[in-house]
């Protein structure tokens, strides 16, 4: 059974960019999602109006860059940097 796709909130996008010190254009370059779409998504705190494809692309590049998204767990959803793995 396939679960519900994980959403990404506007506040999580803003937080992830801040953690990585990425400008919006960095996210555009890495994800292929337009600047206007990123700006609209970041303008809301909650669920964005992004298509599933765009939201997945944004989430994928953030996770590849070391961001871990924290789901609602009583303290609210968020984003954090993953601990580096020891070699």
N, C-alpha and C positions, 0 to 999 in steps of 0.2 A: 504494500500500500504506500502510495506517495503522500507525504505530509504536506501541509500548507507551506507555500514558499515563505521564507523568512523575509519580513519587510524591513525596511530601513527608514528611520524617521528623519525628518529635516534636522532636528537637533543633533542626531547622531552623525549626520554628514558634516555639520559644522564642527562638532567636537573632533571627529577623526581628522579633518583637514588641519585643525589647530594642533593636534598632537604630532602630526607629521610636518607641520610648518609648510603646508602646501597652499599656494594660492589657488583660486578657483580654476585658473587656466591650467595648472598642473593636473588637476583632476580631469579636466576636459581632455587633455593630451593623453593621459593614461587610460581613461575609460572609453573615449570615443563618444561620450554623451555631450550634447551641445551646452554651451555656456548658459543660454537662456533657460534650459531645463534644470541645470544645476542651481541657478539663481532662484528659480521658482520653488524648487524643492527645499532649499535652505531658508526660504521665507516663512515656512511653517515649522512649528515645533513638533507636531504629530506626524501622522501618516501623510506621505506625499502623493501627488497625482501622477508620479512617474509611471511609465509602463513597466511591466514586469521585466522586460528585457533591459531597460535602462537601469532600473533599481538593482538588478542582478549584476550588471557590469560594474556599477559603482561599488557595490558590496565586495565583489571579487577583487578589484584592484586594491581596495583598502586592506582586505585580509591578506593579500599577497605582500603588501607593504608592512605588515606587522600589526595591524589593528585587530583587536578582538571586540566584537560587539556583545554587550551585556544585555540580555533580554530582561523584561520586566520580572523582578524578583522581590518585590516589596519595597525596594529602594528606588525603583524606576529604571527604565532602560538607559543605556549609556554606551561609551566606547572607551577602550583603554589600550595601551601598548602591551603586546605579549612580552613575557619574560624571554630574554634570549635563551636559546637552548645551548647547553654546554657541549662542546665538541669532544 
